[in-house]
Amino acid sequence: MKKTLVSALTTALVVGAASTTFAAANPFSDVPADHWAYDAVSQLAADGVIEGYGDTTFRGNQNITRYEMAQMIAKAMAKSDVSAADKALIDKLAAEFSDELNNLGVRVSNLERNADNVKWTGEARYRYWSNRVEDRDASGHNGTGKDKQNKDRLKFRLEPSAEVNSNWHVNARLDADLNTSKDNGADGDVTLARVYAQGDYKNFQVKLGKQALFSTETNGLILDDDFSGAQVTFGKDFKTTLEAGRWDLDRANDIVSAAAAKKDSAANYQGIAFGYAPSKLTLGAAYRHFGSNAFTEVDTYKNGKSTSDDANIWSVGAGYKFDKNWNLEGAFAKNDEADNYETAHNIQLSYKGADKVNAGTWGMYGAYRYLGENVAFAPTYDTFMNNTKGWEVGADYTPFHNVYTAISYFDGKQLVNDKDAKLLFGRVSYFF
């Protein structure tokens, strides 16, 4: 892992207590007075933490090695006049770079090494949907039967990650959801959405427990949900992923979840996926099998109920990044066991993209989506409506550090009756 100027500024935080102001003279010719890091770099030089190069340059955009970073941390650890908060940050840095510090002769105690073995991240999210569906079909596949539907939701998420050893971590996700139309919280729920152990080795990863179920090869065209089971991924540029377990059908689209309510709440699941991403080009293919009595309750529209309790889905996807701004991607999937609405496909062109940690970043996209309900089980799209096709446009923006906003609009048709289906979506997220 290499770091640049940001690493040096992190260290500056832990040595800042040595001086009350950043008043030191800057010795580096390539850090002008109006540079955003001028004060920190000047103080680091004055404190002897950094020395720069012999030609009076700092070269802040150049990667530094872990060994060079450890040298700065060692100098920070030698300071005694630091606050408790700064001392805690020093301990975290020391734990991360303990091997390099030991090579420098700076010993790190076991307590310091494990000081940061549990990390917490999270999100507070608000979402709003407003959809207009013309004359919903009698089966109600697109909702409650109303022509107009508005809803908004609040979500609070916590994601702890605990280090077991150098290879294994335990990860979890706790979600609290609230329907804001009911102020008393009666329509809210708290769930342990994920909890799994993850082992990382060279070109090999294994996950065990309740974890993400995402159709990576199609970038979420088929699935963006969770399942309980095991996942193994191996390879470098060419990766193979094997999965097996149980998938909760209540989280599926309208037609599948309605069938699950009558027959079987979960499906047995097995899948294999391949991915190849050498540079700008990405390629993927996958096969997934789901088995459940619930599928026999699915209405085929032509021949009554389905006679199969299986879903066998093949999928392919590709993407190409033209430069740092433009990206084109497409995907196709088919359920061999379905009698109708058995295909789904998507093509999307994206420009830039908002980065939640970088204020001022933004992006936009345009896409065409065809989402047959017997294959697009739980797609990732915020504008998803069951069994529809049409065009979508959207944009996202990061107004402040760790504050993300997005808006999308879908304009299409229902596959059942070719009548209008439109949806407006908005989101604001605060990450911590």
C-alpha positions, 0 to 999 in steps of 0.5 A: 500500500502506497500513500502520497501527500495525504499520508504526510498530512495525517502524520501532521495531525499527530505532531501538531501539538508541538506548536500552537500555530503553523508559523514555520517557514516553508523550505520547499520550492514546489509548495507555494504559499497558496497550496492547500497543504502549505501550513502542514508541510511547513510544520512537518519540516520544522518538526523534523518529520520530513526532509524533502529532497536535496533540490529543495523540492517536496514532491508531494504528488509522488508515492511514498513507501511504507518504510518512508511513512514508518520513519515519519511515524517513528518521529511522531512517536518520539514526541511526548507533548501530545494530547490524548486524541493525538496519542490515540491516532499515533497508536493507530498508525503504529499498529498499521505500520508495526512491521516497518517500525520493528525493522526500524528498531521501534517496538510496538506493544501487542496492545498498540497493535490491536488498538484498531482491530475493530472499525466502525463505518456507517450511513444515514440515508434518505430516499424518495420515490414517486411513480406513475403507472398507467392502469396497473394490470389486475395481478398488481405486479407493479404495486398496490393497484394505484396509478400514483404512488409516493413513498420515502424512507429513512435508513440508518446503517452500521457496519463493524469490521473486526480483525481476527488475524492478518488474514481473517476478518468478521464483518457485519451490517445492521440496518434500521429502516423507517417509513417516515409517513408514520412518526411513531416508528410503527412501520420501522424495523431493525435487522442484522442484514449481514454477518460473515467471516472473510479470509483474504489470501494471495489471489484467493478469498473465502466468505462464510455467513450471511453476505452480499449476493450481487450479480457482478458480471451484469453490474446488478442487473439480476441481483443486489441482495444478501444470501446465507452460505459460502463464497469462494473467489480465486484468480487475479486478472481472470477471477472465478467465484463459486457460491452456494447457500439459501436466498430469502425470496421475500426480498425478490420482485413482486411476482416472486415474493408473492409466490414465496408468501404462499409456498416457500420463503427461501430458495436453495442457491448455487452459482458460478461466475467468471470475470476478466478485467485486464485494463479498460475492458471488463468481461463477465459471465455467470450461471445461477440456479435457484430451487424452490416450490415458490416458483410453481406459484408464478403465473406464466400468463399463458398456461396458468401456473409454472410447472417448474420449481427451478430458475436457471439463469445465464448471464453475460456482461461487458464494459469499456472505460474510454478514458477517466470520464466515459464508461460504457457497459451492457449486460444480458440475462435469461432464465431457461425455465421461464415461459415468458418475461424470461430475459433482461438486458441493460446498456448504460453510458456514464460520465464521471461519477460522484466520489463521496469523500471528494466534495465537488465531484459529480457524474451523470448517466443515461441507460436503457433497461428491459427487466423481465420479472422472471429473471430480474429478481432483485436488480440494483436500480433505485428506479426499479419497477417490476416487469418494465422497459424504458429509458433512464437518466440520472446524476449524482453530486457530492456537495460536502465531504461524505455527503452524497446526493443522487437523482434519477428518472425512469420513463418506460412501459409495462411489459404486460400491457405496454402502458406507461410506467414512470418513476422519479427517485432522489437520495441523500446519504451521510457517511461516517 
